[in-house]
Amino acid sequence: MVIGGGAAGLSAGLTLARARRSVLVIDSGEPRNAPASHVHGYLGREGIAPAELLAVGREEVAGYGGEFMRGRVTAVKGSVADGFRLVLEEGAAVAEVTASRLLVTTGLADELPAVPGVAERWGRDVLHCPYCHGWEVRDAPIGILATGPLSVHQAQMWRQWSDDVTLFRHTAPEFDDEQYEQLAARGIAVVDGEVTALEVTDDRLSGVTLADGRVVPVRAVVVPPLLTARGGVLADLGAVAVDREMAGQVVGSAVPTDPAGATSVPGVWAAGNVADPTENVIGSAAAGVRAAAAINAHLIAEETRRAVEARQGVRERAGEGDASMDHGRTSPDNGTDGGTSEEFWDSRYAESARVWSGNPNTVLVREAADLTPGRALDLGCGEGADAIWLAGRGWRVTACDISGVALAKARRHAEAADAGVAGRIDWQRHDFGTSFPTGTYDLVSAQFLHSPDDMPREKILRAAASAVAPGGVLLIVGHAGLPSWEPDPDIDVHLPTPDEVLASLELADEDWEVLLSEEHERIQTRPDGQPGTRTDNALKVRRRAV
């Protein structure tokens, strides 16, 4: 999960997506540089509009399978051991998503001097960075609004772009003799008195008004904003921003990280201006790439450790040497090679901390969001993301899977969720070909109920329909075709259309109504890292009330 969709966040998202990771970028749509008309110093993108740069970046990330969500993260809970849970707000809506690793790229807030007109002109002709804006105001009369001793250094910097620089002492303490000597040597005028307003003519800055009524003509005003890290979500986890000083003066705050962006909280990284308030756009993008590479390396190390543990566990259970490792291996085109379905899925779920993203299936969220909570049955619950999402909305859920490893992980994830969620879920192990949960339900959900063995899917889905209570809903989502990179697969498999799924249920027309029957295409990363497509189908039917 990447919190923040600026240059750092998008660069990280691109790097992780190209590394074939499941990536979700969350962004509130409030970039720091939105008032600016152009981005400068970004090689190959010099002068691009900030909004255009972000739009191009989002398109590139999406091209490799990265996903996006609009919203503001209001709380973060959990740990790297149990997964992180993020609460999002978008308008009146509230959602919760989970992640195994976090990268925070929320940037900073510029706290501007309280002078009328400064905030309104910020990023246009009220400036702070000569490398960002100096060329655009070269040779123009420039005013420096002093608030501390660093303003002398700021004036000397801007003198590089214009020989008409005036330093307004405003609220800064009296300069010493050496500073006055330096200013005089560079031809920088010093004006005493507090600045009370900015003068604007025809929507262009024209002067600075002082407390005594004087107006000094300028075309640009340079201010020293307090660069405050937007690190609230990190503070929730214990990574608190600290003050940054320059020459003894506090210039802002930042979240401490190591060179690769790792914070003091395991599994959490930070990059861009939230970690370095002086970084420019291209530097923030580079920091995002470094953090993404560190995250990928961290995940690889964990996956390797778990693979070793799983290998050793199989050997211990088999009581044999290395040759026993062939037992239970599987691929989508050859079934379970003699191992049971339970052994196959246990091995699959033991491969890593999270096999799936940890987020609820998008079709379930879309189609169940408006349903009145009641009793729900989640078939093939896996690591529990759908069941936890339903329970969080007030449903009482029976969640079933063939894998005891998956159910144990799901139970831990539920216990780490908000209070009350775990108590609303009954975890049950079932091989649906031989056993099926009892009772009737207001919602029965079967999301991607596929298996490489000879699972009797049609029989199971008919049992699912029988478990729907009057007035209840059956939602079936599955693959409708093989990935685009396997146009001529040498396997004997049939993935049905929605109409075929509906026909296989053998429902009486007078007892059921079809609410949704569709196929939809989505982006999925191919084995070579390039974007590919996959077609899924969704069927939603309601049992008519008695």
VEXDREN-2710 file (C-alpha; in Angstrom, 1 decimal):
% VEXDREN-2710
k/r/px/py/pz
1/MET/0.0/0.0/0.0
2/VAL/1.3/3.4/-1.0
3/ILE/-0.3/6.3/0.8
4/GLY/0.2/9.4/-1.3
5/GLY/0.0/9.7/-5.1
6/GLY/2.7/12.3/-5.8
7/ALA/6.0/11.8/-7.5
8/ALA/7.4/9.6/-4.7
9/GLY/4.3/7.5/-4.4
10/LEU/3.8/7.0/-8.1
11/SER/7.5/6.2/-8.7
12/ALA/7.3/3.6/-5.9
13/GLY/4.0/2.2/-7.3
14/LEU/5.6/1.8/-10.8
15/THR/8.7/0.1/-9.4
16/LEU/6.6/-2.3/-7.3
17/ALA/4.2/-3.1/-10.0
18/ARG/7.0/-3.9/-12.4
19/ALA/8.4/-6.1/-9.7
20/ARG/5.0/-8.0/-10.0
21/ARG/3.8/-6.9/-6.6
22/SER/0.1/-6.2/-5.8
23/VAL/0.1/-2.4/-5.3
24/LEU/-2.6/0.0/-4.3
25/VAL/-1.9/3.7/-4.3
26/ILE/-4.2/5.8/-2.1
27/ASP/-4.4/9.5/-2.8
28/SER/-6.5/12.4/-1.5
29/GLY/-6.0/14.5/-4.6
30/GLU/-4.3/17.4/-2.8
31/PRO/-0.7/17.6/-4.3
32/ARG/1.6/20.2/-2.6
33/ASN/2.6/21.7/-5.9
34/ALA/-0.9/22.1/-7.3
35/PRO/-0.7/26.0/-7.3
36/ALA/2.4/25.9/-9.5
37/SER/2.0/26.0/-13.3
38/HIS/5.1/24.0/-14.1
39/VAL/7.6/21.4/-12.8
40/HIS/11.3/22.3/-13.2
41/GLY/14.5/20.4/-12.9
42/TYR/12.9/17.1/-13.8
43/LEU/15.1/15.7/-16.6
44/GLY/13.0/14.7/-19.6
45/ARG/9.9/16.4/-18.2
46/GLU/11.1/20.0/-17.9
47/GLY/8.2/22.5/-17.7
48/ILE/5.5/19.9/-17.5
49/ALA/2.3/20.9/-15.6
50/PRO/2.1/19.1/-12.2
51/ALA/-1.3/17.7/-12.9
52/GLU/-0.1/16.3/-16.3
53/LEU/3.0/14.7/-14.7
54/LEU/0.7/12.9/-12.1
55/ALA/-1.7/11.8/-14.8
56/VAL/1.1/10.3/-16.9
57/GLY/2.4/8.6/-13.8
58/ARG/-0.9/7.1/-12.9
59/GLU/-1.3/5.8/-16.5
60/GLU/2.1/4.2/-16.3
61/VAL/1.5/2.5/-13.0
62/ALA/-1.9/1.2/-14.1
63/GLY/-0.3/-0.2/-17.2
64/TYR/1.6/-2.7/-15.1
65/GLY/-1.4/-3.6/-12.9
66/GLY/-1.1/-1.1/-10.2
67/GLU/-4.4/0.1/-8.7
68/PHE/-5.7/3.4/-7.3
69/MET/-8.1/4.5/-4.7
70/ARG/-9.2/8.1/-4.0
71/GLY/-9.5/9.0/-0.3
72/ARG/-7.9/10.2/2.8
73/VAL/-6.3/7.7/5.3
74/THR/-7.6/8.6/8.7
75/ALA/-6.1/5.8/10.8
76/VAL/-3.6/3.0/10.5
77/LYS/-3.5/-0.1/12.8
78/GLY/-1.8/-3.4/12.9
79/SER/1.7/-4.6/12.4
80/VAL/4.0/-6.3/9.9
81/ALA/3.3/-9.6/11.6
82/ASP/-0.5/-9.5/11.3
83/GLY/-0.9/-7.0/8.4
84/PHE/-1.8/-3.3/8.4
85/ARG/-5.3/-2.0/8.4
86/LEU/-6.1/1.4/6.9
87/VAL/-9.3/3.4/7.4
88/LEU/-10.1/5.7/4.5
89/GLU/-12.7/8.5/4.1
90/GLU/-13.9/9.8/0.8
91/GLY/-16.7/12.2/1.3
92/ALA/-19.3/10.5/3.5
93/ALA/-18.0/7.0/2.7
94/VAL/-15.7/5.0/4.9
95/ALA/-13.7/2.0/3.8
96/GLU/-11.0/-0.3/5.2
97/VAL/-8.2/-1.9/3.3
98/THR/-5.3/-4.0/4.4
99/ALA/-1.7/-4.4/3.3
100/SER/1.4/-6.4/4.2
101/ARG/3.8/-3.4/3.8
102/LEU/3.2/0.4/3.9
103/LEU/5.0/3.2/2.1
104/VAL/4.0/6.7/3.2
105/THR/4.6/9.5/0.7
106/THR/2.1/12.0/2.0
107/GLY/4.5/15.0/1.5
108/LEU/4.4/18.1/3.6
109/ALA/2.3/21.2/4.2
110/ASP/3.7/24.7/3.6
111/GLU/2.9/26.9/6.6
112/LEU/3.1/30.4/5.1
113/PRO/3.7/33.7/6.9
114/ALA/0.4/35.4/7.9
115/VAL/0.6/38.3/5.5
116/PRO/-2.5/39.1/3.5
117/GLY/-2.1/38.0/-0.1
118/VAL/0.7/35.5/0.5
119/ALA/-1.5/32.4/0.4
120/GLU/-3.5/33.6/-2.6
121/ARG/-0.4/34.2/-4.7
122/TRP/1.5/31.1/-3.4
123/GLY/3.1/29.2/-6.2
124/ARG/2.5/32.0/-8.7
125/ASP/4.6/35.0/-7.8
126/VAL/5.0/34.2/-4.0
127/LEU/7.8/31.7/-4.1
128/HIS/10.4/29.9/-2.0
129/CYS/12.7/27.7/-4.2
130/PRO/15.0/29.4/-6.7
131/TYR/15.7/26.1/-8.5
132/CYS/12.0/25.7/-9.0
133/HIS/11.1/29.3/-10.0
134/GLY/14.2/31.4/-10.3
135/TRP/14.5/31.3/-14.1
136/GLU/10.9/32.4/-14.5
137/VAL/11.6/35.7/-12.5
138/ARG/15.1/36.3/-13.6
139/ASP/16.2/39.9/-13.8
140/ALA/12.9/41.0/-12.2
141/PRO/12.7/43.0/-8.9
142/ILE/12.5/40.3/-6.2
143/GLY/11.5/40.9/-2.5
144/ILE/12.7/38.5/0.3
145/LEU/10.3/38.4/3.3
146/ALA/12.6/37.8/6.3
147/THR/11.3/35.9/9.4
148/GLY/14.6/34.7/10.8
149/PRO/18.4/34.7/10.3
150/LEU/18.2/32.3/7.4
151/SER/16.6/35.0/5.3
152/VAL/20.0/36.5/4.7
153/HIS/21.1/33.3/3.1
154/GLN/17.9/33.1/1.1
155/ALA/18.5/36.7/-0.3
156/GLN/22.1/35.7/-1.3
157/MET/20.6/32.7/-3.2
158/TRP/18.1/34.7/-5.1
159/ARG/20.7/37.2/-6.0
160/GLN/22.0/34.6/-8.5
161/TRP/18.9/35.2/-10.6
162/SER/18.5/38.9/-10.3
163/ASP/20.6/42.0/-9.4
164/ASP/17.4/43.7/-8.1
165/VAL/16.9/42.0/-4.8
166/THR/15.4/43.7/-1.7
167/LEU/15.4/42.1/1.8
168/PHE/12.4/43.1/3.8
169/ARG/13.4/42.6/7.5
170/HIS/9.7/42.1/8.4
171/THR/9.7/40.0/11.7
172/ALA/13.4/38.9/11.6
173/PRO/15.7/39.9/14.4
174/GLU/18.3/42.6/13.7
175/PHE/21.1/41.4/11.4
176/ASP/24.7/41.5/12.6
177/ASP/27.5/43.6/11.1
178/GLU/28.9/40.7/9.1
179/GLN/25.5/40.0/7.5
180/TYR/24.9/43.6/6.6
181/GLU/28.4/43.6/5.0
182/GLN/27.6/40.5/2.9
183/LEU/24.3/42.1/1.8
184/ALA/25.9/45.3/0.8
185/ALA/28.7/43.6/-1.0
186/ARG/26.1/41.9/-3.3
187/GLY/24.0/45.0/-3.8
188/ILE/21.0/43.7/-1.8
189/ALA/18.9/46.5/-0.3
190/VAL/17.5/46.1/3.2
191/VAL/14.2/47.6/4.2
192/ASP/13.1/47.8/7.8
193/GLY/9.5/47.6/8.9
194/GLU/6.8/44.9/8.9
195/VAL/5.2/43.9/5.6
196/THR/1.4/44.2/6.0
197/ALA/0.1/43.3/2.5
198/LEU/0.9/42.5/-1.1
199/GLU/-0.1/44.8/-3.9
200/VAL/-1.6/43.1/-7.0
201/THR/-2.3/44.8/-10.4
202/ASP/-4.1/43.0/-13.2
203/ASP/-3.6/39.7/-11.4
204/ARG/0.1/40.2/-11.1
205/LEU/2.1/41.0/-8.0
206/SER/3.3/44.7/-8.2
207/GLY/4.5/45.6/-4.8
208/VAL/4.9/45.2/-1.0
209/THR/3.1/47.4/1.4
210/LEU/4.8/48.2/4.7
211/ALA/3.2/49.1/8.1
212/ASP/4.1/52.8/7.6
213/GLY/2.3/52.9/4.3
214/ARG/5.2/52.7/1.9
215/VAL/4.9/50.5/-1.2
216/VAL/8.0/49.0/-2.6
217/PRO/7.7/47.7/-6.2
218/VAL/8.5/44.0/-6.7
219/ARG/7.5/41.4/-9.3
220/ALA/8.0/38.4/-7.0
221/VAL/8.1/37.8/-3.2
222/VAL/10.1/35.0/-1.6
223/VAL/8.9/33.6/1.7
224/PRO/10.3/31.0/4.1
225/PRO/7.4/28.5/4.7
226/LEU/7.6/26.1/7.7
227/LEU/7.9/22.7/6.0
228/THR/5.6/20.5/8.1
229/ALA/5.5/16.8/7.4
230/ARG/2.1/15.2/6.8
231/GLY/3.0/12.3/9.0
232/GLY/-0.2/11.8/11.0
233/VAL/-0.8/8.2/9.8
234/LEU/2.8/7.4/10.8
235/ALA/2.4/8.8/14.2
236/ASP/-0.5/6.3/14.8
237/LEU/2.1/3.6/14.4
238/GLY/4.8/5.2/16.5
239/ALA/6.9/6.9/13.8
240/VAL/6.7/10.5/15.0
241/ALA/8.0/13.4/12.9
242/VAL/10.8/15.4/14.4
243/ASP/12.0/19.0/13.9
244/ARG/14.4/19.8/11.2
245/GLU/16.9/22.7/11.8
246/MET/19.2/24.7/9.7
247/ALA/21.8/27.1/11.2
248/GLY/20.0/26.7/14.5
249/GLN/16.5/27.6/13.1
250/VAL/13.6/25.2/12.9
251/VAL/12.7/25.0/9.2
252/GLY/10.1/22.2/9.4
253/SER/9.7/18.6/10.4
254/ALA/10.3/15.2/8.9
255/VAL/9.8/11.5/9.7
256/PRO/13.2/9.9/10.4
257/THR/14.2/7.1/8.0
258/ASP/17.2/5.2/7.0
259/PRO/18.8/5.9/3.5
260/ALA/16.3/3.4/1.9
261/GLY/13.3/5.0/3.6
262/ALA/12.7/2.5/6.4
263/THR/11.1/4.1/9.4
264/SER/11.4/2.9/13.0
265/VAL/8.2/0.8/12.5
266/PRO/8.9/-2.6/11.0
267/GLY/7.2/-3.0/7.6
268/VAL/6.7/0.8/7.1
269/TRP/8.7/3.1/4.8
270/ALA/8.5/6.8/4.0
271/ALA/9.8/8.7/1.0
272/GLY/9.6/12.1/-0.5
273/ASN/8.9/15.3/1.4
274/VAL/7.4/13.6/4.4
275/ALA/10.9/12.2/5.1
276/ASP/13.0/15.0/3.5
277/PRO/11.4/18.5/3.4
278/THR/14.1/19.9/1.1
279/GLU/13.7/17.4/-1.7
280/ASN/12.5/18.5/-5.1
281/VAL/10.2/16.6/-7.4
282/ILE/12.8/14.5/-9.2
283/GLY/14.5/13.8/-5.9
284/SER/11.2/12.6/-4.4
285/ALA/10.7/10.4/-7.3
286/ALA/14.1/8.8/-6.8
287/ALA/13.4/8.3/-3.1
288/GLY/10.2/6.5/-4.0
289/VAL/12.2/4.1/-6.3
290/ARG/14.7/3.4/-3.5
291/ALA/12.0/2.7/-1.0
292/ALA/10.1/0.4/-3.4
293/ALA/13.3/-1.6/-4.1
294/ALA/13.8/-1.9/-0.3
295/ILE/10.2/-3.1/0.2
296/ASN/10.6/-5.7/-2.5
297/ALA/13.8/-7.0/-1.0
298/HIS/12.1/-7.2/2.4
299/LEU/9.2/-9.2/0.9
300/ILE/11.6/-11.5/-0.9
301/ALA/13.4/-12.2/2.3
302/GLU/10.2/-13.1/4.1
303/GLU/8.9/-15.2/1.2
304/THR/12.2/-17.1/1.2
305/ARG/12.1/-17.7/4.9
306/ARG/8.5/-19.0/4.7
307/ALA/9.4/-21.2/1.7
308/VAL/12.2/-22.8/3.7
309/GLU/9.9/-23.3/6.7
310/ALA/7.2/-24.9/4.4
311/ARG/9.8/-27.1/2.8
312/GLN/11.1/-28.2/6.2
313/GLY/7.6/-28.8/7.4
314/VAL/6.7/-31.0/4.5
315/ARG/9.9/-33.0/5.0
316/GLU/9.1/-33.5/8.7
317/ARG/5.6/-34.6/8.0
318/ALA/6.7/-37.0/5.3
319/GLY/9.6/-38.4/7.4
320/GLU/11.7/-38.6/4.3
321/GLY/14.7/-36.8/2.7
322/ASP/14.8/-34.3/-0.1
323/ALA/13.0/-36.6/-2.6
324/SER/9.8/-36.1/-0.6
325/MET/9.6/-32.5/-1.8
326/ASP/8.1/-33.7/-5.1
327/HIS/5.0/-34.8/-3.2
328/GLY/2.1/-32.4/-3.5
329/ARG/3.6/-30.1/-6.2
330/THR/1.0/-28.7/-8.5
331/SER/0.4/-26.5/-11.4
332/PRO/-2.9/-25.3/-13.1
333/ASP/-2.5/-27.8/-15.9
334/ASN/-1.8/-31.0/-14.0
335/GLY/-3.9/-31.0/-10.9
336/THR/-2.5/-31.9/-7.5
337/ASP/-0.1/-34.6/-8.8
338/GLY/-1.4/-37.2/-6.4
339/GLY/-1.7/-35.0/-3.3
340/THR/-5.0/-34.1/-1.8
341/SER/-6.8/-30.8/-2.4
342/GLU/-6.3/-29.9/1.3
343/GLU/-2.5/-30.6/1.1
344/PHE/-2.3/-28.5/-2.1
345/TRP/-4.1/-25.5/-0.7
346/ASP/-2.3/-25.8/2.7
347/SER/1.0/-25.7/0.8
348/ARG/-0.2/-22.8/-1.3
349/TYR/-1.2/-20.7/1.7
350/ALA/2.0/-21.5/3.5
351/GLU/4.1/-19.9/0.8
352/SER/3.9/-16.3/2.1
353/ALA/2.3/-14.1/4.8
354/ARG/-0.4/-13.1/2.3
355/VAL/-1.1/-15.0/-0.9
356/TRP/-3.8/-12.5/-1.9
357/SER/-3.9/-8.8/-1.4
358/GLY/-5.8/-8.7/1.8
359/ASN/-8.5/-6.5/0.3
360/PRO/-12.1/-7.7/-0.3
361/ASN/-13.0/-8.6/-3.9
362/THR/-14.1/-5.5/-5.8
363/VAL/-17.3/-7.1/-7.2
364/LEU/-18.4/-8.2/-3.7
365/VAL/-17.8/-4.7/-2.4
366/ARG/-19.7/-3.1/-5.3
367/GLU/-22.7/-5.5/-5.2
368/ALA/-23.0/-6.0/-1.4
369/ALA/-22.4/-2.5/-0.2
370/ASP/-26.1/-1.6/-0.3
371/LEU/-27.5/-4.9/1.0
372/THR/-29.0/-4.9/4.5
373/PRO/-26.6/-6.9/6.8
374/GLY/-27.9/-10.3/7.9
375/ARG/-26.4/-13.8/7.7
376/ALA/-23.7/-14.4/5.1
377/LEU/-21.9/-17.5/3.8
378/ASP/-18.5/-17.0/2.3
379/LEU/-17.4/-20.0/0.2
380/GLY/-13.7/-20.4/-0.3
381/CYS/-12.9/-17.6/2.2
382/GLY/-9.1/-18.0/1.9
383/GLU/-7.3/-15.6/4.1
384/GLY/-10.6/-14.0/5.2
385/ALA/-10.6/-10.5/3.5
386/ASP/-14.2/-10.8/2.2
387/ALA/-15.5/-12.2/5.5
388/ILE/-13.8/-9.5/7.5
389/TRP/-15.2/-6.8/5.3
390/LEU/-18.7/-8.2/5.6
391/ALA/-18.4/-8.6/9.4
392/GLY/-17.1/-5.0/9.6
393/ARG/-20.4/-3.9/7.9
394/GLY/-22.5/-5.8/10.5
395/TRP/-23.0/-9.2/8.8
396/ARG/-22.8/-12.4/10.8
397/VAL/-20.6/-14.5/8.5
398/THR/-19.9/-18.2/8.2
399/ALA/-16.6/-18.4/6.3
400/CYS/-15.5/-21.7/4.9
401/ASP/-12.4/-23.1/3.2
402/ILE/-10.7/-26.4/2.6
403/SER/-7.3/-25.1/3.9
404/GLY/-6.7/-25.1/7.7
405/VAL/-3.6/-22.9/7.1
406/ALA/-5.8/-20.3/5.3
407/LEU/-8.4/-20.4/8.1
408/ALA/-5.8/-20.0/10.8
409/LYS/-4.4/-16.9/9.0
410/ALA/-7.9/-15.5/8.4
411/ARG/-8.7/-15.9/12.1
412/ARG/-5.6/-14.0/13.1
413/HIS/-6.5/-11.2/10.6
414/ALA/-10.0/-11.0/12.0
415/GLU/-8.7/-10.8/15.6
416/ALA/-6.4/-7.9/14.6
417/ALA/-9.3/-6.1/13.0
418/ASP/-11.7/-3.6/14.8
419/ALA/-13.5/-4.7/17.9
420/GLY/-16.4/-7.0/17.3
421/VAL/-15.3/-8.3/13.9
422/ALA/-13.9/-11.6/15.0
423/GLY/-17.0/-12.3/17.1
424/ARG/-19.2/-12.0/14.0
425/ILE/-17.4/-14.7/12.0
426/ASP/-17.6/-18.5/12.3
427/TRP/-14.7/-20.1/10.6
428/GLN/-15.4/-23.6/9.3
429/ARG/-13.3/-26.1/7.3
430/HIS/-15.1/-27.8/4.5
431/ASP/-14.2/-29.8/1.4
432/PHE/-17.3/-28.7/-0.5
433/GLY/-17.2/-31.8/-2.6
434/THR/-18.0/-33.9/0.6
435/SER/-19.4/-31.5/3.2
436/PHE/-21.3/-28.2/3.1
437/PRO/-22.2/-25.7/5.9
438/THR/-25.7/-26.0/7.2
439/GLY/-28.4/-23.3/7.4
440/THR/-29.8/-20.6/5.2
441/TYR/-28.3/-17.2/4.5
442/ASP/-29.2/-13.7/3.3
443/LEU/-26.1/-13.6/1.2
444/VAL/-24.1/-16.4/-0.3
445/SER/-20.8/-15.4/-1.9
446/ALA/-18.6/-17.6/-4.0
447/GLN/-15.6/-15.5/-5.2
448/PHE/-13.3/-17.3/-7.7
449/LEU/-14.2/-20.7/-6.5
450/HIS/-11.8/-22.6/-8.7
451/SER/-9.3/-25.4/-8.0
452/PRO/-6.8/-27.3/-10.2
453/ASP/-8.2/-30.6/-9.1
454/ASP/-11.6/-32.1/-10.1
455/MET/-13.7/-30.0/-7.8
456/PRO/-17.4/-30.5/-8.5
457/ARG/-18.0/-26.7/-9.0
458/GLU/-21.5/-27.0/-10.5
459/LYS/-22.7/-29.2/-7.7
460/ILE/-21.2/-26.9/-5.1
461/LEU/-22.8/-23.8/-6.7
462/ARG/-26.2/-25.6/-6.7
463/ALA/-25.8/-26.3/-3.0
464/ALA/-24.9/-22.6/-2.6
465/ALA/-28.2/-21.6/-4.3
466/SER/-30.1/-24.0/-2.0
467/ALA/-28.6/-22.2/1.0
468/VAL/-30.0/-18.8/0.0
469/ALA/-32.9/-17.7/2.2
470/PRO/-36.1/-16.2/0.7
471/GLY/-35.3/-12.6/-0.3
472/GLY/-31.5/-13.4/-0.1
473/VAL/-28.8/-13.0/-2.8
474/LEU/-26.4/-15.4/-4.4
475/LEU/-23.2/-13.7/-5.8
476/ILE/-20.9/-15.8/-8.0
477/VAL/-17.7/-14.3/-9.4
478/GLY/-15.2/-16.4/-11.4
479/HIS/-12.8/-16.5/-14.3
480/ALA/-14.4/-16.4/-17.7
481/GLY/-11.3/-17.1/-19.7
482/LEU/-7.6/-17.8/-19.4
483/PRO/-5.1/-14.9/-19.3
484/SER/-4.3/-13.1/-22.6
485/TRP/-0.8/-14.4/-22.6
486/GLU/-2.1/-18.0/-22.9
487/PRO/-4.1/-17.9/-26.1
488/ASP/-3.6/-21.5/-26.9
489/PRO/-3.1/-23.3/-23.6
490/ASP/-2.4/-27.0/-23.8
491/ILE/-4.8/-27.8/-20.9
492/ASP/-8.3/-29.3/-20.8
493/VAL/-10.2/-26.7/-18.8
494/HIS/-13.5/-24.9/-19.4
495/LEU/-14.2/-21.5/-17.7
496/PRO/-17.9/-20.8/-18.1
497/THR/-19.8/-17.7/-19.2
498/PRO/-22.3/-16.1/-16.9
499/ASP/-25.1/-17.7/-18.9
500/GLU/-23.5/-21.1/-18.5
501/VAL/-23.1/-20.5/-14.7
502/LEU/-26.8/-19.5/-14.5
503/ALA/-27.9/-22.6/-16.5
504/SER/-25.9/-24.9/-14.3
505/LEU/-27.7/-23.7/-11.2
506/GLU/-31.0/-25.2/-12.5
507/LEU/-33.0/-22.4/-10.9
508/ALA/-36.8/-22.2/-11.3
509/ASP/-37.6/-18.9/-13.1
510/GLU/-40.6/-18.2/-10.9
511/ASP/-38.4/-18.4/-7.7
512/TRP/-35.5/-16.4/-8.8
513/GLU/-34.6/-13.1/-10.5
514/VAL/-31.4/-12.2/-12.2
515/LEU/-29.9/-8.9/-10.9
516/LEU/-26.5/-9.0/-12.7
517/SER/-25.0/-11.2/-15.4
518/GLU/-21.8/-9.7/-16.9
519/GLU/-18.3/-10.3/-18.1
520/HIS/-15.7/-7.7/-17.5
521/GLU/-12.0/-7.3/-18.4
522/ARG/-9.3/-6.3/-16.0
523/ILE/-5.5/-5.6/-16.1
524/GLN/-3.3/-8.3/-14.7
525/THR/0.5/-8.5/-14.8
526/ARG/1.9/-11.2/-17.0
527/PRO/4.8/-13.5/-16.0
528/ASP/7.2/-11.3/-17.9
529/GLY/6.2/-8.2/-16.0
530/GLN/4.2/-6.6/-18.8
531/PRO/0.5/-5.8/-18.5
532/GLY/-2.0/-8.4/-19.7
533/THR/-5.7/-8.8/-19.5
534/ARG/-8.0/-11.3/-17.9
535/THR/-11.8/-11.7/-18.3
536/ASP/-14.0/-12.5/-15.3
537/ASN/-17.7/-13.0/-14.9
538/ALA/-20.2/-12.1/-12.3
539/LEU/-23.7/-13.5/-11.6
540/LYS/-26.0/-12.1/-9.0
541/VAL/-29.4/-13.6/-8.4
542/ARG/-32.1/-13.1/-5.8
543/ARG/-34.5/-15.7/-4.4
544/ARG/-37.9/-14.2/-4.4
545/ALA/-39.5/-13.6/-1.0
546/VAL/-42.2/-16.0/-0.1
END
